[in-house]
């Protein structure tokens, strides 16, 4: 089942040390430029091919993309569900909402800057 998660809920999961995998589903170039701290990159274009080699089916998975207008996280969540993953969360706010809250971001855009 795919469920939505809010920015605050995701932050609480991170701060609470909960076990989950945060996946940025944007292209590698976008990920390298800017991503939520602690996230991994599994692009939506390759998620069906690569998910089983990176994730365990019993993992709690949170997917996100750039922001509310981006549909990549929705597509990625549906692909993961079709592969048999069952604990899937979608953070629709993505990097836009995370950045607006002043939460941790990393990547080339932040090299040499305090993030």
RAZI-V987592 format. One record per run of one state. SS is the DSSP state (alpha for helix, beta for strand, coil for the rest). FROM is the first residue (numbers start at 1). LEN is the number of residues. If there is no record, write none. Layout:
ss:SS from:FROM len:LEN
ss:SS from:FROM len:LEN
This chain:
ss:coil from:1 len:1
ss:beta from:2 len:3
ss:coil from:5 len:2
ss:alpha from:7 len:9
ss:coil from:16 len:5
ss:beta from:21 len:4
ss:coil from:25 len:3
ss:alpha from:28 len:6
ss:coil from:34 len:1
ss:beta from:35 len:2
ss:coil from:37 len:3
ss:beta from:40 len:2
ss:coil from:42 len:5
ss:alpha from:47 len:8
ss:coil from:55 len:6
ss:beta from:61 len:4
ss:coil from:65 len:7
ss:alpha from:72 len:11
ss:coil from:83 len:5
ss:beta from:88 len:4
ss:coil from:92 len:2
ss:alpha from:94 len:7
ss:coil from:101 len:4
ss:beta from:105 len:2
ss:coil from:107 len:1
ss:alpha from:108 len:3
ss:coil from:111 len:5
